[in-house]
Amino acid sequence: MNHAVLRVNQPPSTKRRKSFAALATPYLYLLPALLTIAIWVYKPLLQTLELSFFDWNLLPTSPKVFVGWQNFSRIFELPEVHQALWNTLIYILGIIPMAVVLPLVVAILTEHIQGRARNIYRALVFVPMMMAPVVVAIIWRWLLNPVQGIAFEVFKTIQLEPINFLRDERWAIWTIVFITGWKLIGFSTLIFSAAIANVDRSYLEAARLDGATEWQITRRITLPLISPTVFFITMLTVLLGSQWSFAYINVLTQGGPRNATTNIYHLLYEFGFGSFAIGWSSAAAIVLFTGFGVLAFVGLKLMNKYAIYET
């Protein structure tokens, strides 16, 4: 009885403090993550925005000269920027078949693998993803060596003129696209396999009892129910595909031959750390961030509109 009286007679200030503590507790758990994001993501982003309006060469003794919007106007006048933007589009469109379409097909066709064979298959598919990009680039440089690589031996065996895949303007960008997509196949395949495994089996059994073929089940049940995952992987590929190719460009071609393989990520790296034009590099980064931000917004809208979620 006394405890009840004490609770009823608590002053309003005590109740407010307890209410505030109850509301603030969840945010205290989020505080470390929020601080990490603020320090490592948003602070550099704001600094990049600031530097995009200055002419500076990164030297502490060199003054920052405010130039306003000149950095943005100048980079769009450069022919290498136009080439880099076009190449970025090629990377995105070229990687999608290997990062989305092929893994989806592989995941569907291998859905019924069971037992130890399933684990072996997953391990083999995922091996390329576990390898460091620089290691992958070095291996492919050896494989595609026009003098003593395996590709050279194959061409010699079938009596064809060897192709210098990394120095020929016609082949270089598609070689980088292939290497980037090859490394992503395992990751996407496992994501799609997990999504297919989570589809409610009762839908599939009911369709089989009604006489549906496996193709009809895949097209009308499985694909619609994993559509959120398909949208997600497609968005990742569109937003990050050309970024994933950066390591291979930097190690294998350095953007050549004659800017045939450079993209906007490699170009802003060259601006910042090649010529030390930090203003141009920051302006290119802001343009990149804005463009891909718009693509992400459109992608989320399309996902919310067309993806089918299991209820």
Backbone bond lengths (Angstrom), bond angles and torsions (degrees), N, CA, C in turn:
res aa  C-N    CA-C-N  psi(-1)  N-CA   C-N-CA  omega(-1)  CA-C   N-CA-C  phi
1 M - - - 1.458 - - 1.519 111.18 -
2 N 1.352 115.29 -42.46 1.464 119.08 179.92 1.526 111.15 -63.95
3 H 1.392 114.56 -38.73 1.474 117.64 179.07 1.522 110.87 -62.55
4 A 1.343 116.25 -39.87 1.460 119.92 179.31 1.507 111.07 -63.01
5 V 1.329 115.37 -39.68 1.463 119.57 179.62 1.515 110.41 -65.44
6 L 1.365 114.48 -41.01 1.464 118.09 179.71 1.516 112.02 -62.00
7 R 1.346 115.83 -40.63 1.457 118.70 -179.64 1.523 111.63 -66.18
8 V 1.309 115.88 -40.38 1.462 119.22 -179.00 1.516 111.19 -67.96
9 N 1.356 115.65 -34.02 1.458 119.50 -174.76 1.526 113.42 -91.72
10 Q 1.344 118.16 12.01 1.460 119.42 177.20 1.527 110.16 -62.92
11 P 1.333 116.96 136.76 1.477 119.67 179.81 1.519 110.66 -65.99
12 P 1.323 117.35 154.63 1.481 121.22 179.89 1.519 112.93 -59.50
13 S 1.333 118.84 -34.41 1.467 120.64 -179.07 1.521 111.47 -63.96
14 T 1.342 117.34 -37.27 1.464 121.06 178.66 1.518 110.33 -66.31
15 K 1.323 116.16 -42.47 1.469 120.05 178.16 1.524 111.08 -62.21
16 R 1.340 116.52 -39.74 1.459 119.45 -179.92 1.522 111.20 -66.34
17 R 1.362 116.17 -39.69 1.465 119.38 178.86 1.521 110.95 -63.31
18 K 1.346 116.68 -43.06 1.458 120.15 179.77 1.529 110.66 -66.03
19 S 1.322 115.76 -39.44 1.463 118.99 178.35 1.518 111.22 -64.99
20 F 1.326 116.68 -42.11 1.458 120.44 178.13 1.527 111.39 -64.13
21 A 1.337 116.14 -41.33 1.469 119.97 179.06 1.528 110.86 -63.07
22 A 1.340 116.34 -40.00 1.466 119.30 179.13 1.526 111.58 -65.00
23 L 1.343 116.81 -37.06 1.464 120.43 179.35 1.520 112.07 -74.31
24 A 1.330 117.12 -33.76 1.468 120.86 -175.11 1.512 113.44 -82.71
25 T 1.345 117.40 -22.97 1.476 120.02 -175.49 1.525 113.60 -55.54
26 P 1.347 120.56 -47.63 1.478 118.78 179.50 1.524 113.41 -60.03
27 Y 1.333 116.96 -35.86 1.456 120.00 -178.73 1.531 112.00 -72.05
28 L 1.339 116.69 -26.58 1.463 119.41 175.49 1.523 110.92 -65.49
29 Y 1.348 116.54 -35.57 1.467 119.77 176.65 1.531 110.77 -68.81
30 L 1.329 116.57 -31.97 1.467 120.31 179.62 1.517 112.84 -81.52
31 L 1.346 117.38 -15.84 1.459 121.20 -172.83 1.531 113.76 -56.57
32 P 1.340 120.72 -45.23 1.478 118.70 178.62 1.529 113.02 -58.52
33 A 1.337 116.62 -43.29 1.466 119.73 179.39 1.524 110.76 -65.90
34 L 1.331 116.93 -41.53 1.462 120.45 179.89 1.521 111.51 -64.69
35 L 1.325 117.01 -40.41 1.461 120.12 178.05 1.527 110.98 -65.92
36 T 1.330 116.64 -39.91 1.462 120.23 178.69 1.522 110.82 -62.01
37 I 1.347 116.43 -45.68 1.461 120.29 178.88 1.529 110.88 -63.23
38 A 1.333 116.14 -42.19 1.466 119.71 -179.02 1.524 111.73 -63.76
39 I 1.344 116.98 -40.53 1.464 121.10 -175.60 1.525 111.44 -76.19
40 W 1.353 116.48 -41.11 1.461 119.84 -171.32 1.525 113.81 -98.35
41 V 1.333 118.06 -10.98 1.464 120.20 -179.12 1.527 111.05 -118.77
42 Y 1.312 116.28 -60.99 1.462 119.24 -171.60 1.526 113.16 -75.83
43 K 1.319 117.97 -35.01 1.464 118.80 177.05 1.531 111.20 -64.25
44 P 1.354 120.28 -49.46 1.469 118.91 175.66 1.524 113.26 -60.60
45 L 1.343 116.59 -34.02 1.464 119.15 178.88 1.524 110.91 -64.09
46 L 1.325 117.10 -43.71 1.466 120.45 177.90 1.521 111.42 -66.34
47 Q 1.343 116.91 -37.30 1.462 119.62 177.07 1.531 111.24 -65.80
48 T 1.331 116.07 -38.20 1.464 119.64 176.82 1.522 110.98 -63.49
49 L 1.339 116.14 -42.61 1.466 120.06 177.23 1.522 110.80 -59.93
50 E 1.312 116.79 -41.35 1.466 120.56 178.98 1.527 110.99 -64.46
51 L 1.343 116.65 -45.89 1.457 120.30 -176.76 1.528 112.51 -68.03
52 S 1.322 117.19 -22.01 1.466 119.53 -179.45 1.526 112.36 -66.81
53 F 1.324 117.22 -14.35 1.468 120.80 179.38 1.535 112.15 -101.92
54 F 1.342 116.61 9.12 1.463 119.90 -177.68 1.521 110.39 -125.25
55 D 1.319 114.86 156.23 1.464 122.85 171.02 1.519 106.61 -104.56
56 W 1.355 116.43 114.08 1.466 120.72 -174.47 1.512 108.61 -152.77
57 N 1.336 117.49 149.27 1.468 121.81 -177.65 1.531 112.86 -113.23
58 L 1.323 117.73 19.27 1.464 124.74 175.69 1.528 114.44 75.79
59 L 1.309 118.78 -6.11 1.461 120.02 179.54 1.523 109.51 -78.75
60 P 1.338 118.28 130.72 1.472 119.80 -178.56 1.520 113.41 -60.45
61 T 1.328 116.91 -29.22 1.469 119.78 -178.88 1.523 112.81 -84.56
62 S 1.336 116.81 -8.03 1.459 120.09 -178.78 1.527 109.80 -90.49
63 P 1.336 118.11 134.76 1.469 120.00 -178.67 1.530 111.68 -75.00
64 K 1.319 115.50 149.89 1.459 121.25 173.19 1.527 108.26 -87.32
65 V 1.314 115.32 125.28 1.466 120.46 -178.73 1.525 108.38 -106.78
66 F 1.321 116.46 121.22 1.461 120.79 -179.87 1.522 109.58 -72.89
67 V 1.342 116.04 124.91 1.468 120.48 -179.04 1.529 111.90 -123.20
68 G 1.314 117.50 4.40 1.466 120.41 177.86 1.520 112.45 65.42
69 W 1.335 114.91 -129.42 1.461 121.00 -176.18 1.532 113.10 -89.57
70 Q 1.336 117.40 8.35 1.459 119.37 -175.92 1.526 112.88 -63.01
71 N 1.334 117.38 -36.02 1.464 119.70 179.67 1.529 111.30 -60.85
72 F 1.326 116.22 -40.33 1.466 119.95 -179.68 1.531 110.53 -67.61
73 S 1.332 116.82 -42.91 1.465 119.30 -179.56 1.527 111.36 -67.78
74 R 1.328 116.56 -34.97 1.458 119.84 -177.61 1.525 111.55 -70.54
75 I 1.325 117.54 -43.29 1.466 118.36 -176.18 1.526 111.20 -65.40
76 F 1.341 117.44 -31.45 1.463 119.35 179.62 1.529 111.98 -76.65
77 E 1.319 116.55 -13.19 1.461 120.10 175.81 1.524 112.11 -87.37
78 L 1.335 117.48 -12.12 1.461 120.77 -177.21 1.522 110.48 -80.28
79 P 1.344 118.80 130.09 1.471 120.70 179.42 1.525 112.24 -64.56
80 E 1.352 118.18 -30.82 1.457 119.31 179.75 1.521 112.24 -68.14
81 V 1.338 116.88 -26.16 1.469 119.51 176.16 1.527 109.86 -69.43
82 H 1.335 116.97 -42.23 1.462 120.19 177.36 1.523 110.63 -61.14
83 Q 1.340 116.23 -42.04 1.463 120.29 178.05 1.528 110.75 -64.43
84 A 1.332 116.58 -40.68 1.465 120.52 -179.25 1.526 111.45 -65.91
85 L 1.327 117.47 -39.82 1.470 120.48 178.28 1.530 110.70 -65.82
86 W 1.321 116.37 -40.94 1.467 120.04 177.87 1.524 110.53 -64.53
87 N 1.328 116.71 -43.16 1.460 120.33 178.00 1.525 112.03 -64.58
88 T 1.327 116.71 -36.28 1.462 120.26 177.26 1.524 110.87 -60.17
89 L 1.327 116.14 -41.91 1.464 120.27 176.65 1.528 110.98 -63.16
90 I 1.338 116.72 -40.61 1.467 120.34 178.22 1.523 110.73 -62.62
91 Y 1.328 116.39 -42.70 1.466 119.43 178.66 1.527 110.98 -60.38
92 I 1.322 116.85 -45.11 1.463 120.11 -177.60 1.521 110.70 -63.32
93 L 1.332 116.68 -50.84 1.463 120.32 -177.77 1.527 111.43 -69.01
94 G 1.337 116.96 -33.21 1.456 120.06 -178.60 1.512 113.87 -73.92
95 I 1.330 117.10 -30.73 1.464 120.79 -177.77 1.523 111.69 -80.99
96 I 1.336 118.17 -27.15 1.465 121.07 -176.07 1.526 113.11 -54.57
97 P 1.354 120.49 -45.84 1.477 117.96 179.26 1.518 113.47 -58.98
98 M 1.337 118.16 -37.69 1.459 120.83 -177.43 1.528 112.68 -85.01
99 A 1.309 117.88 -23.26 1.460 120.76 -178.55 1.521 112.89 -97.77
100 V 1.339 117.89 -16.25 1.466 120.82 -177.63 1.531 111.25 -124.71
101 V 1.327 116.80 -58.72 1.470 120.64 -171.78 1.524 111.60 -67.87
102 L 1.336 117.34 -54.87 1.466 120.43 -177.82 1.533 112.14 -61.88
103 P 1.341 120.04 -46.68 1.475 118.64 176.85 1.522 113.38 -60.27
104 L 1.329 117.28 -35.86 1.467 119.66 178.10 1.521 110.48 -64.15
105 V 1.330 116.84 -43.41 1.471 120.79 178.16 1.531 110.34 -62.74
106 V 1.329 116.79 -45.02 1.469 120.73 -179.56 1.526 110.59 -62.76
107 A 1.331 117.13 -42.88 1.468 120.68 -179.73 1.524 111.37 -62.78
108 I 1.333 117.26 -39.84 1.469 120.74 179.70 1.527 110.90 -69.28
109 L 1.337 117.11 -44.12 1.463 120.70 -176.88 1.526 112.40 -69.51
110 T 1.330 117.84 -27.45 1.469 120.77 -177.86 1.526 111.94 -102.94
111 E 1.321 116.22 16.31 1.466 120.15 -176.73 1.527 112.20 -60.16
112 H 1.320 117.29 -34.24 1.465 120.87 -172.26 1.522 113.22 -93.82
113 I 1.331 118.35 7.15 1.464 119.50 174.67 1.523 108.51 -69.08
114 Q 1.331 116.91 131.45 1.452 121.30 -176.03 1.523 110.35 -127.17
115 G 1.344 115.37 168.10 1.451 122.27 173.40 1.516 113.59 69.79
116 R 1.342 114.72 -149.60 1.448 121.11 -176.52 1.528 111.45 -64.91
117 A 1.315 116.48 -32.81 1.465 119.61 179.82 1.522 111.06 -59.75
118 R 1.329 117.49 -34.18 1.469 120.90 179.96 1.530 110.44 -64.78
119 N 1.332 116.86 -43.16 1.463 120.18 179.80 1.523 111.47 -66.76
120 I 1.346 116.26 -39.87 1.463 119.84 178.61 1.524 110.30 -63.90
121 Y 1.335 115.70 -43.75 1.467 120.25 179.50 1.526 110.90 -60.67
122 R 1.336 117.06 -44.52 1.464 120.24 -179.39 1.516 110.96 -64.77
123 A 1.318 116.70 -40.18 1.467 119.62 179.90 1.528 110.57 -63.81
124 L 1.337 117.14 -44.29 1.462 120.39 -179.24 1.519 111.40 -64.85
125 V 1.326 116.75 -39.57 1.462 120.34 -179.13 1.519 110.99 -68.32
126 F 1.339 116.96 -34.60 1.459 120.15 -173.69 1.530 113.21 -87.65
127 V 1.336 118.60 -11.18 1.463 121.23 -177.41 1.525 112.97 -53.93
128 P 1.354 120.60 -47.45 1.469 118.94 -179.87 1.529 113.53 -57.63
129 M 1.333 116.74 -34.81 1.457 119.68 -178.20 1.523 111.73 -68.61
130 M 1.331 117.42 -28.51 1.464 120.59 -177.90 1.520 112.54 -79.01
131 M 1.318 117.26 -16.35 1.464 120.95 -178.34 1.519 110.97 -79.55
132 A 1.321 116.59 141.57 1.461 121.20 178.10 1.524 110.14 -64.50
133 P 1.336 118.90 140.48 1.466 121.09 -178.52 1.521 113.84 -55.90
134 V 1.335 117.53 -38.12 1.468 119.70 -179.66 1.528 110.37 -65.91
135 V 1.337 116.40 -39.63 1.467 120.08 178.01 1.528 110.06 -63.63
136 V 1.338 115.69 -43.60 1.468 120.32 178.37 1.531 109.89 -60.00
137 A 1.330 116.84 -43.57 1.470 120.50 -179.14 1.522 111.15 -62.18
138 I 1.327 116.94 -41.68 1.466 120.17 -179.46 1.527 110.38 -65.79
139 I 1.330 116.91 -41.26 1.463 120.28 178.75 1.518 110.80 -61.73
140 W 1.333 116.84 -45.44 1.467 119.69 -179.40 1.526 111.61 -68.80
141 R 1.325 117.22 -32.01 1.469 118.76 176.12 1.529 110.54 -63.55
142 W 1.334 116.18 -37.58 1.463 119.78 176.71 1.524 110.92 -69.73
143 L 1.336 117.28 -42.33 1.463 120.44 -178.91 1.529 111.58 -63.64
144 L 1.349 116.20 -35.78 1.459 120.52 -174.97 1.519 113.17 -97.50
145 N 1.306 117.09 10.42 1.462 120.40 178.80 1.524 109.89 -56.71
146 P 1.337 117.73 125.10 1.476 119.82 -174.04 1.520 114.68 -74.87
147 V 1.333 117.31 -2.56 1.456 120.42 -178.37 1.528 111.86 -112.30
148 Q 1.337 116.99 -43.60 1.454 119.09 -174.68 1.528 113.13 -135.41
149 G 1.310 118.31 12.66 1.450 120.55 178.84 1.514 112.57 -81.03
150 I 1.345 115.23 171.72 1.460 120.27 179.57 1.528 110.36 -63.68
151 A 1.326 117.46 -37.13 1.472 120.03 178.86 1.527 110.29 -60.66
152 F 1.330 116.62 -39.82 1.463 120.49 178.35 1.528 110.63 -62.71
153 E 1.325 116.32 -42.97 1.468 120.46 -179.68 1.524 111.16 -64.74
154 V 1.333 116.69 -37.90 1.469 120.10 178.77 1.519 110.39 -64.82
155 F 1.322 116.54 -46.70 1.471 119.78 179.45 1.521 111.13 -63.23
156 K 1.333 116.37 -37.61 1.458 119.46 179.14 1.529 110.87 -67.01
157 T 1.338 116.31 -36.75 1.465 120.24 -179.48 1.522 111.47 -65.31
158 I 1.336 116.09 -40.84 1.467 119.17 -178.66 1.535 111.32 -92.20
159 Q 1.355 115.13 9.59 1.461 122.10 173.52 1.541 112.71 59.65
160 L 1.329 115.29 47.77 1.454 121.72 174.26 1.520 109.56 -119.06
161 E 1.322 115.52 156.13 1.454 120.91 178.64 1.532 109.52 -68.06
162 P 1.345 118.42 125.23 1.473 119.97 -179.77 1.530 111.79 -60.84
163 I 1.328 115.66 147.17 1.465 122.49 178.95 1.516 108.84 -108.21
164 N 1.307 116.60 131.62 1.454 121.36 174.11 1.528 107.60 -87.52
165 F 1.327 115.36 89.02 1.451 120.68 -170.66 1.531 112.91 -62.05
166 L 1.305 118.46 -28.11 1.460 121.42 -175.10 1.526 113.48 -97.20
167 R 1.333 116.92 -6.62 1.466 119.50 -179.14 1.522 112.64 -123.17
168 D 1.302 117.09 -2.77 1.456 121.78 177.20 1.528 108.34 -94.56
169 E 1.345 116.70 123.28 1.462 120.68 -176.85 1.528 112.41 -59.18
170 R 1.313 117.66 -29.49 1.459 120.39 -178.40 1.518 112.27 -73.86
171 W 1.328 117.75 -25.95 1.455 121.58 -172.88 1.526 113.81 -111.76
172 A 1.306 118.74 -21.63 1.469 121.40 -168.00 1.531 112.41 -60.09
173 I 1.335 116.70 -50.59 1.467 118.18 -176.04 1.522 111.50 -65.87
174 W 1.337 117.12 -36.24 1.468 119.14 179.62 1.521 111.22 -72.35
175 T 1.318 116.97 -26.53 1.466 119.95 174.07 1.524 110.63 -66.84
176 I 1.333 116.91 -44.32 1.468 120.65 177.57 1.528 110.28 -64.18
177 V 1.330 116.95 -40.23 1.470 120.76 177.48 1.525 110.13 -59.82
178 F 1.338 116.16 -45.36 1.464 120.34 -179.03 1.529 111.21 -62.96
179 I 1.329 117.64 -45.34 1.467 120.76 -178.48 1.525 110.48 -63.46
180 T 1.322 116.93 -42.95 1.464 120.61 179.09 1.524 110.87 -63.52
181 G 1.324 116.94 -46.82 1.456 120.54 179.67 1.510 112.63 -65.12
182 W 1.346 116.82 -39.38 1.473 120.95 178.36 1.526 111.09 -58.37
183 K 1.321 117.40 -39.61 1.464 120.58 -179.12 1.531 112.28 -71.15
184 L 1.332 116.96 -24.48 1.461 120.30 -176.68 1.520 113.14 -90.31
185 I 1.325 118.01 -11.74 1.461 120.14 -175.47 1.529 111.37 -57.73
186 G 1.327 117.48 -45.97 1.462 121.05 -176.48 1.508 113.16 -62.58
187 F 1.335 116.49 -44.50 1.468 120.52 -179.87 1.528 110.80 -60.66
188 S 1.321 116.85 -50.00 1.462 120.26 -177.96 1.525 111.17 -65.32
189 T 1.342 117.00 -38.44 1.466 120.07 -179.39 1.518 111.22 -61.76
190 L 1.330 117.02 -43.03 1.465 119.53 179.98 1.531 111.38 -67.28
191 I 1.320 117.29 -37.75 1.469 119.89 177.94 1.531 110.14 -64.10
192 F 1.325 117.19 -44.68 1.465 120.44 178.56 1.529 110.97 -66.40
193 S 1.323 118.13 -39.29 1.468 120.65 178.66 1.520 110.93 -62.21
194 A 1.334 116.72 -40.99 1.459 120.00 177.71 1.527 111.26 -64.88
195 A 1.336 116.77 -39.90 1.465 119.92 178.81 1.528 111.25 -64.54
196 I 1.338 116.39 -42.28 1.469 119.95 179.06 1.523 110.67 -64.95
197 A 1.329 116.94 -39.17 1.465 120.64 179.69 1.524 112.01 -64.61
198 N 1.322 117.55 -25.73 1.467 121.31 -178.79 1.525 113.65 -87.30
199 V 1.341 117.22 -3.38 1.465 119.85 176.55 1.533 109.04 -67.90
200 D 1.312 116.69 133.87 1.466 121.69 -179.08 1.529 109.55 -59.16
201 R 1.325 116.39 119.75 1.471 121.03 -177.78 1.522 112.88 -64.46
202 S 1.336 117.08 -23.82 1.472 119.35 -177.79 1.519 111.43 -63.67
203 Y 1.357 117.49 -32.78 1.464 120.47 177.02 1.521 110.30 -64.15
204 L 1.319 116.36 -43.09 1.455 120.62 -177.76 1.532 111.14 -67.99
205 E 1.341 116.77 -41.95 1.461 120.10 179.83 1.521 111.28 -65.94
206 A 1.316 116.79 -38.79 1.461 120.00 178.69 1.530 110.74 -64.51
207 A 1.334 116.46 -39.31 1.464 120.06 178.52 1.530 110.81 -66.35
208 R 1.325 117.17 -39.18 1.474 119.74 178.66 1.529 110.79 -65.33
209 L 1.332 116.99 -39.43 1.468 120.22 178.00 1.523 111.49 -64.11
210 D 1.325 116.27 -29.57 1.463 120.12 178.31 1.527 112.23 -82.90
211 G 1.338 117.58 0.58 1.461 121.15 175.90 1.512 115.25 91.72
212 A 1.327 118.55 14.27 1.468 120.92 -179.97 1.522 109.99 -72.35
213 T 1.316 116.56 143.65 1.456 121.62 175.61 1.533 109.57 -79.64
214 E 1.343 115.74 167.57 1.458 119.69 179.76 1.525 111.32 -63.31
215 W 1.326 117.06 -37.54 1.460 119.92 177.91 1.529 110.84 -65.00
216 Q 1.344 117.17 -41.11 1.460 120.30 178.32 1.524 110.93 -65.01
217 I 1.325 117.02 -38.69 1.467 120.83 178.00 1.524 110.36 -64.13
218 T 1.335 115.39 -42.96 1.466 119.45 -179.67 1.523 110.99 -64.99
219 R 1.342 115.96 -44.88 1.467 120.00 -174.44 1.528 112.64 -74.09
220 R 1.324 117.40 -37.17 1.469 119.75 -172.11 1.535 113.94 -101.17
221 I 1.340 117.61 -14.73 1.466 119.15 -178.34 1.529 111.22 -121.80
222 T 1.338 116.09 -58.20 1.459 119.41 -173.75 1.529 112.12 -64.44
223 L 1.336 117.01 -52.37 1.469 119.64 -177.77 1.529 112.88 -61.48
224 P 1.344 119.65 -45.46 1.468 117.68 176.91 1.523 113.66 -60.94
225 L 1.342 117.71 -38.07 1.459 120.13 -176.55 1.531 112.86 -74.75
226 I 1.335 117.35 -22.17 1.467 118.68 176.39 1.531 110.92 -101.67
227 S 1.326 116.81 11.65 1.465 119.93 -179.37 1.531 113.33 -58.23
228 P 1.361 120.58 -35.75 1.474 117.65 175.80 1.526 112.59 -59.95
229 T 1.337 116.71 -38.31 1.462 119.91 178.20 1.522 111.04 -67.97
230 V 1.329 116.93 -39.44 1.469 120.55 178.18 1.525 109.61 -62.44
231 F 1.323 117.49 -44.34 1.465 120.81 177.51 1.523 110.76 -61.94
232 F 1.327 116.05 -41.46 1.463 120.61 -178.15 1.529 111.16 -62.67
233 I 1.333 117.63 -48.47 1.462 121.06 -179.96 1.525 110.47 -65.54
234 T 1.330 117.11 -37.80 1.462 120.06 177.71 1.520 111.21 -63.47
235 M 1.333 116.46 -42.50 1.465 119.88 177.92 1.518 111.34 -63.69
236 L 1.334 117.18 -42.64 1.463 119.96 177.54 1.522 110.71 -59.08
237 T 1.328 116.22 -42.87 1.461 120.58 -178.54 1.520 111.26 -65.58
238 V 1.327 116.76 -43.23 1.463 120.58 -179.89 1.525 111.00 -65.34
239 L 1.329 116.55 -43.16 1.459 120.43 -174.71 1.526 112.63 -79.20
240 L 1.332 117.84 -31.51 1.462 120.53 -172.23 1.524 114.06 -119.54
241 G 1.339 117.97 -4.77 1.456 120.10 -175.41 1.515 113.69 -57.57
242 S 1.322 116.73 -48.15 1.465 119.31 -179.48 1.525 111.31 -71.31
243 Q 1.330 117.71 -26.44 1.468 120.24 175.20 1.524 110.96 -69.71
244 W 1.347 116.39 -39.61 1.462 120.28 178.76 1.527 111.65 -63.31
245 S 1.315 117.51 -25.36 1.464 120.38 -179.29 1.523 112.56 -81.49
246 F 1.321 118.52 -7.54 1.465 121.47 -174.31 1.528 112.12 -58.24
247 A 1.348 117.13 -46.29 1.464 120.17 -176.78 1.526 111.50 -60.53
248 Y 1.330 116.67 -39.32 1.463 120.25 -178.29 1.534 110.80 -71.43
249 I 1.329 116.03 -37.00 1.469 119.36 175.78 1.522 109.81 -63.92
250 N 1.320 116.32 -45.94 1.461 120.76 -175.31 1.524 112.33 -66.13
251 V 1.332 117.64 -36.68 1.458 121.28 -177.31 1.522 111.76 -85.26
252 L 1.327 117.76 -40.48 1.463 121.17 -169.38 1.531 114.29 -92.98
253 T 1.316 118.07 -39.34 1.468 119.38 -172.30 1.522 114.34 -127.13
254 Q 1.338 118.20 -17.15 1.479 122.25 -175.06 1.537 111.51 53.23
255 G 1.309 116.22 32.14 1.457 120.80 178.86 1.512 114.85 89.14
256 G 1.315 117.95 -11.68 1.465 121.10 -178.45 1.512 111.80 -87.73
257 P 1.318 116.48 -174.24 1.482 126.35 -4.13 1.529 111.85 -76.90
258 R 1.322 115.65 132.24 1.475 122.94 179.61 1.525 111.64 53.35
259 N 1.335 115.42 49.84 1.474 123.48 177.17 1.530 113.36 62.66
260 A 1.321 117.15 20.47 1.466 119.73 -177.71 1.520 112.86 -70.68
261 T 1.341 118.14 -24.10 1.465 120.51 -177.60 1.520 113.56 -114.93
262 T 1.322 118.39 -3.04 1.464 119.07 -178.31 1.520 110.38 -68.73
263 N 1.326 116.13 149.25 1.458 120.85 171.65 1.518 108.65 -128.89
264 I 1.312 117.03 -176.88 1.464 119.57 -172.76 1.523 111.57 -66.34
265 Y 1.341 117.70 -31.24 1.464 120.24 178.17 1.524 110.62 -67.55
266 H 1.321 116.36 -45.55 1.464 119.62 179.72 1.522 110.89 -67.95
267 L 1.323 116.98 -34.41 1.455 120.07 -179.18 1.530 111.55 -67.50
268 L 1.333 117.70 -43.91 1.463 118.29 179.74 1.531 110.60 -68.61
269 Y 1.345 116.76 -28.80 1.472 119.77 173.05 1.534 110.30 -65.01
270 E 1.332 116.48 -42.28 1.463 120.24 178.99 1.527 111.05 -66.00
271 F 1.326 116.79 -39.92 1.463 120.17 176.77 1.527 110.57 -59.37
272 G 1.348 115.62 -47.06 1.459 119.95 -173.28 1.514 114.15 -75.58
273 F 1.353 117.19 -44.16 1.458 119.78 -171.83 1.526 113.12 -115.29
274 G 1.336 117.63 -3.91 1.457 120.70 174.82 1.511 111.13 -95.76
275 S 1.323 115.50 -55.02 1.472 120.29 -179.88 1.527 112.63 -103.59
276 F 1.335 116.82 -1.88 1.469 122.66 -179.74 1.520 112.62 58.33
277 A 1.316 116.81 29.81 1.471 121.03 174.09 1.524 107.19 -89.89
278 I 1.332 115.44 77.53 1.454 120.34 -171.63 1.524 111.26 -67.05
279 G 1.318 117.25 -27.82 1.461 120.70 176.90 1.514 111.62 -65.70
280 W 1.324 115.91 -46.47 1.468 120.18 177.74 1.527 110.72 -63.45
281 S 1.338 115.66 -43.58 1.459 119.75 179.84 1.525 111.52 -61.16
282 S 1.325 116.70 -42.87 1.469 120.51 179.35 1.521 111.10 -66.97
283 A 1.330 117.15 -40.03 1.468 120.01 177.97 1.524 110.88 -63.26
284 A 1.341 116.39 -43.01 1.468 119.69 177.51 1.516 110.92 -63.01
285 A 1.339 117.00 -37.74 1.465 120.70 178.79 1.526 111.08 -65.38
286 I 1.309 117.91 -39.83 1.468 120.84 179.03 1.526 110.38 -66.77
287 V 1.320 116.98 -41.54 1.471 120.30 176.51 1.523 109.72 -61.18
288 L 1.328 115.99 -43.53 1.470 121.24 178.77 1.519 110.84 -61.47
289 F 1.320 116.62 -46.51 1.465 121.48 -179.43 1.527 110.62 -62.18
290 T 1.312 117.29 -42.99 1.461 121.12 -179.45 1.526 111.32 -65.48
291 G 1.336 115.76 -45.92 1.460 119.79 -178.94 1.517 112.68 -61.94
292 F 1.320 116.54 -47.84 1.462 119.32 -179.90 1.525 112.03 -72.78
293 G 1.336 116.87 -25.36 1.463 118.78 173.07 1.519 111.64 -64.61
294 V 1.327 116.85 -40.82 1.468 121.01 175.84 1.527 110.53 -63.38
295 L 1.340 116.83 -43.13 1.460 120.23 178.44 1.528 111.09 -62.36
296 A 1.324 117.27 -40.19 1.462 120.32 178.46 1.525 111.16 -64.15
297 F 1.337 116.55 -40.05 1.468 120.29 178.77 1.524 110.56 -63.55
298 V 1.330 116.43 -45.50 1.469 120.58 178.83 1.526 110.24 -63.48
299 G 1.338 116.76 -41.58 1.457 119.98 179.29 1.519 112.91 -61.90
300 L 1.322 117.41 -41.22 1.464 120.71 177.93 1.521 111.34 -64.81
301 K 1.329 116.21 -39.87 1.462 119.69 177.31 1.526 111.08 -62.47
302 L 1.330 116.97 -43.80 1.464 120.45 179.01 1.525 110.67 -65.42
303 M 1.316 117.19 -38.93 1.458 119.92 178.88 1.520 111.46 -63.75
304 N 1.323 116.24 -44.66 1.468 119.36 179.31 1.527 112.38 -64.80
305 K 1.324 115.46 -28.97 1.464 118.96 -176.24 1.518 112.82 -85.32
306 Y 1.343 117.03 -39.20 1.472 119.62 -169.74 1.522 113.83 -110.44
307 A 1.327 119.03 -20.98 1.471 118.98 -179.20 1.521 110.65 -69.71
308 I 1.319 116.28 143.87 1.459 122.77 -179.65 1.513 108.81 -108.09
309 Y 1.338 116.08 123.22 1.452 121.01 -178.10 1.532 109.14 -106.59
310 E 1.333 114.43 136.65 1.453 120.09 -179.63 1.524 109.75 -71.47
311 T 1.336 116.58 132.61 1.467 120.48 -179.21 1.514 110.73 -107.48
